[in-house]
């Protein structure tokens, strides 16, 4: 197979993002909406669709790793030291930011494609804060303070579950885990008759999962090894937004990137979906209170997303597909942060914070 050049990898990113943006918008699938359904109404249907996406991504990714085609250590999700404090703090801040904005960074891109100008402002602020935390003025605080609070992975192996289990002498369970866990997650979807009768949700979940697999393939398997600054990555919507904003303001060379391509693709796919459903319409802030809430949420998501190592898609599905040790910390922090945000926005207090309402 001829290796993919950087521009070809970017095109793959655009196509993957467009497919995800189109199907996810049509299905009304939203990670914050799924968390809100769970915390407020005890409804797990949309969460289980994200479980379906994780199942597809996990099986495809671990199959490539098991075959020796993909090397997890070249991704950012499996370092030999787990920066647990940064991940917990960042994911909690990201969850609160989601509640304030009403969706995550991925959802904001989908809203933008459908004509929501509020999301344009959110993503500009989000990208600026994310890049400042990644490489700018806030980077020293992240690197020299927050990420210094870390725990070394036993045996100094890479930070994924199969590697740790193998070091403990349990054996190589990568393929077994990469098969049994997806089977359980898929079963949790198929057991629900309402989900079996929701083709749009099922297609959206399958598309997200396949998108993650294609991301790992394009950047970790098919990429030209002599490409400039090759980066093994998959779907995530935090650092690519910051890098895209920086590239637009400085040099277009940075635009040749899978992650940047997915951002463009998601917006385009959502735009096509909105036109297809005759639902495209311009929207703006209702008042200055709504604007302030969105701006604060964008700041929390931008900084928190970088500290957490990804968003609900990046940590929730891409890192999950690697069986990264950071996954449960990040998902737990985002769930708690979202619940905190919901409590303040809808209930006015944190009393009875984790009581389900039906």
N, C-alpha and C positions, 0 to 999 in steps of 0.2 A: 504494500500500500504506500502511495506517495504521501509523505508527511504534510500536514496542513501548515500553511504559512500563517503569520499573525492576522492578515486580513481575512483569510478563510475561516480562522477560528472566531474572529469577530462576527462574520456572517452567520456562523453556526449559532453564536450567542443571540443574534438578532432573531433568527428563526425560532429558536427555543423560547425566547422571551415572548415573541408574538403568539406562539401557540398557547403558552401559559396565560398571557394577558387575555386572549380571546375566550378561552374555555373557563377560566376562573371568574371573569366578569359575568359571563352568561349564567354560571351556576350560582352567582351571588355568594361565592365562597370567600370567607374573610377569617383570618386567624384570630383577630380580636373578637369578631362576632362569635366565633366558635367558643372562645374562652368565656365570653359574656353569657352565651347560652348555657354553658356548664355551671358557672357560678350563680347565676340568677334563677335559671329555670331548671337546672339539673338535666338539660338536654345535651346529650353527647354525640348527636348525629354528625355535626360538622367536624367535631374533634376526631371522630372515627374516619372521616374522609381524609383528614390529614394523616391519620394512621395508615390509610391505604397508600397515600403518596410515599410515606416512609417505608412501607413494605416493599413497594416496587423499587425504590431507590436503594434500599438495603440489599435486596437480593442481587440486583444488577451490579452494584458497586463491589460487593464482597465476592461475587463471581469473578470479576476482573482482577481483584486482588489475589484471590486464590489461584487463578491461572498464571499469575506473575506479570500481567499486563500493566497493572496500576500499582504504584508505590505510595502508600498513604503518608510516609514520612515527608514527602514533598508538598503536602498540604499544610495549612496552618492549624488544623484541628487536633493533631495528635503529637504535641511536643512531649518531651521527656519530663517536664515539670508542669504541674497543674496550678495555674494562677487562680486559685479558688476564690479569693477575696474579690479580685477584679471581676471575675465572671458573675459572682452573686450580686455584687453592687451594680454592675452594668446592666445585667438582665432585669433587676428590679426597677432600675430607673427607666429602662426601655419599656417595661410593662406599664408603668405609670404614664409614660409619654403616649403609649398607644391609647390609653383610656382618654387622655386629654384631647388627642386628635380624632379619636373615633375609629382608627385603623392603624395598621403598621406601615412601615416604609413601602413594602410591596403593594399593600392596599392603596396607599397614597398615589403610587404610579398608575394604578388602575383607575382611580378616580380622576387623575389628571387627563388620561386618555379620553375620558367621557365628558370632559369640559369643565371640570371642577378647578377653578382658578385658585381656590384656597390651597389645594394640594401643590400648586406651582410654588407658592410662597413657602409652604411647609418643606418641600424638597430642597429649595435653595438654602434655607436655614439649616435643615438637616445635613445637607452635604457639606456646608461650610464648617459646622461644628464637628462632624465626623472626620473631616480632613485635618482640622486643628488638633483633634485628639489622636489621630493616626500618625501625623508627621509634623504638625505645626506646634503652636505655642503650648498646647496642653500635653504634647507627647512626653516631655520629661516627667510630668506628674504621673502619667500612666506607666512609663517604663521603669523609672527610678524609685517610685513609691508603691503604687498599687500592685503592679505585677511582681514586685519583689516578695510579696506575701504569697508564697507558693509551696507546694508539696511535691517532692520528687516522686516520680512514678517508680514503684518497686523494680529493682533490677536495672534501672535507667533505660528501660525499653520504651518504645513509643507509646503514647497515651491512648491506646484503644483497648477495649475489653479482651479481644482474643489474644493480644500480645501479653497482657498481664496474666491471663489464665494459663497460657503456655509457659510463662516464666515460673508460675507457681507449681508446675508439674502436672497440670490437669490434662494437657495435650493440646493438639491443634484443633480447636472447635470452631474455627472461622466459618467453614462451609456449613457446619451443622447449625450454628447460630444464624447464619445468613439465610437459612432455609426455614428453620422452625419458627423464628420470630415473625418473619413475613407471613407465614401460614396462619399464625395466631391472629395477626392484625387484619388479614383479609377475612378470616372467619368472623371477627367482630363486626365487620361491615355486612357480610352476606347474611348474617343471622337476623338482621333487621329488615323486615319486609318493606318498610318505607324507603330505606336506602336502596334496596334492590329495584324499586320502582322510581328511582331518581337518576335517570341516565346522565343528566347534566352534571350532577355532583360526582358521579362515578368517573365520568370522562375527565373532569377537572382534576380529580385526585390522581388518576392514572397519568395524565399529562405532566403534572408537577413531578411525580416520581420519575418518569422517563426523562424529563428535562434535567434532573440532577444526574442521572446516569450519563446522558449525552454530554453534560458539562465535564464530568470526570474523564470521559473518553476523549473529548476534543482537546482538553488541556493537559491530560496526563498520559494518554496513549497515542493519539494521532498527531500530536504537536511536533513540529520540526524542532529537533533537539538543539539546533543552532540558532533558533529564533532569539530575538533580542528580549532579555528579561522574561524567559518563560515562567509561567506561574500556574501550578496545578490548582485549579479552583472549580467550583460549580456554582449553583444558584445561591446567591446571597445578595442582599440589597442594603448594605451599609457602606463599606469601604468603596465599592464600585461607584456609588453616587458621589462620594467625595472626590475620587480620582477623576470622574467624568467632569465635575465642576472645575477642578484644577486644570484639566486638559483644555477645556473650552476657553479658560481665561489666559492660558500660557501657550502651550504647544499642542497641536493636534495629534502628535505621535502617540500620546497616551490614550487616544480614542481607539487604537487598534488593540482591543482587549475583549476577552469573552464576557467579563462582567459588565463592562460598559455597553457592549452589544445587547445584553439581555435587558438593560434599562430602556434602551431605545425600542427594543422589540415589545416589551410589556406595554409601553405607552401606545405603540402602533396597533398591537393586538386588541387592546381595550377600545381604542378609537374605532377599529373595524367592527367590533362587537356592538358598540353603541350605535353606529350607523345601521348595522344589520337589524338591530331590534328597534330602530327609530327612537332611541332614547338619548341621543346626544343633546346636551343643553349646557349653556354657560351658567356657572354658579359662582357666587362670591360670598364674602363674609356678611353676615346679617348685621353685626354691630361690632364695636371695638372690644366688647367682652369676649365674643367668640374668637376674634383675631388674637387676643392676648393668650387665650387658652391654647390655640393651635401653635402659636409661636413657642410657648413654654414646652408644649409636648414635643415639638420638633427638636428643641435643644436637648431635652432629656433622651429622646430616641437616638439622636446623632451621637452624643457622647456615650450614652449607655450601650449602644449597639457595638461600638468599637471596643469598649471595655469587656463586653460579654463575648466578643469574638464572632458576632453575627446576629442576625435578626431571627424572627420566628421561622423563616425559611432557611436561612444559613445555618443556624444552630439546630433548629427543629428538624430539618430534613437532611441537609447536606452533611452536617456533623453527625447526625444520627445514622446516616448511611455508612459512615466510617466507624460506627460504634465507639465514638470518642468518649472519653471519661468526662469531658466537659458537658456533654449533652444533658444529663439529669439536673446538673446545677443550673444551667442556663434556662431550661424549660421550667424548672421549679421557680426560679427567680422571676421569670416573665409572668407566670401564672399569679404569683403573689403580688407583684407590682400592678398587674391589671386589676386585681381585686381591690387593692388599695385605691386605685384611681376611680373605680366604679363606686366605691363607698363614698368618696368625697363628692363625686359628681351627682350621684343619684340619691344618696341617703343622707348626705350632709354630715356624716360622722363615721367613725370606724367601729361603732358599737354593733355587736352581732355580725362581725366582719365576715365570718366564714359560715354563716347560716344560709342554707339554700332557701329560696323563695319559690313557691309554685303558684 
